[in-house]
Amino acid sequence: MKYSDPLGKWLWGVATSAHQSEGNNVRNDWYHFEMLPRRIKRGDKSGKATDFWNRFEEDIRLAKDFGMNTFRFSLEWSRIIPKPDVVDNSALAHYQKIIDTIREYKLEPMVTLHHFTLPKWIANEGGWVNKRNLDHWKFYVNVIAGNLENVMLWNTINEPNVVIAMGYFTGMFPPGNSFDVPGYVKAMRNILLAHGFAYHILKKYQPHSKIGIVKNITWFYPYRRWSFTENLLAGFFDYMFNEITLRALKTGKLPLSLQPVSFLKGSIDFFGLNYYTKSYVRIVEPGFIAMAKPHEFTTQMGQVPYPEGLRLAIKRVRDVGKPIVITENGVPTLDENVRKAYIEAHLREVEKAIQEGYDVRGYIYWSITDNFEWAEGFEPRFGLVEIDYATLERKPRKTAFWLKERMKNFRYPRNIS
Ligand code: FCB
């Protein structure tokens, strides 16, 4: 084996996504947010986004400068398979170059197969609600697993619960359906099966690599503690958003099935946990979700920071029985004091969880740079590095250097180096 077990060290890094790699002015055959233009705030268009596709080396070098050892990014399915059964070898070669550059900088590449976007030709055939698309998915994963080298950390799907909830429940992401519960359940079943297939295909080709799923945990609380209906709804949202995926991984059972799917149970080597916030459930809000109560501090995306929720999330996913890597945590803000306080509060919760014996193996900040934040457009500023979108110039924010020092004092678990 060429590389050592990546879960044997503390993974400490940053993430970016496929959507930052290319935009609609580069290609027009992929399915993305311009298909729902009115859903994107201020009418922003992703365009080249951060142009990670061309500027990846600069972003990787910055992560190295910040003292990190892990770089998480994702592949764009439609770039690799632009038409059914057609492989673009130059795209594969380009992704291999990104991976190898990460290695040259002595960082561990963590590669995600699916991060929200679908090829247009898959979307036109019903996207995740159409079970037949799973054959195309398997084809894609076989191509990746059989070709891309030097990766020891794979993520199958980024936040199945978020992409499907946004697409079939809130309608904020393509295909833009609201309250489509049957669509939600069907798509969740298929995307979880897709995860299971991907796990086993990757394992077959690359038995030494570690393969995870990336799952967002959001806590749902009743807006009014005494409200019976809001308590009930909070439980419903928790089931739909959090529990369906956890149950599938623990037992192999999909929603609406009692019969477990044998290849799903335990189909991860580590659990990638994304954590940002909590939500309140309120009958009167559109979509039942209130992000904040009046007078609560909120971020640029209207979220209330809730650091203890990260430790609770670690506790919650422990039952899946695998090591946990925090694959995303971060804050959109223009105020570096807020960014620093947010990160510090969350790192402390991770340290506490480790001291309490929870098996956490890493922390990855979202995101290395400012980014095109899906339906939120360009306004939210998550980056450790600021991007000037007129020139695409990168400028590190002072929190990045504070974080470099902070991580030197981080209390790692004793069993890893
Ligand atoms: C997660 C996504 C990531 C980004 C952050 C803020 O849900 O995985 O692409 O949108 O939230």
Residues whose N, C-alpha, C, O or C-beta is under 5 A from the ligand:
A	BS01	FCB	S17
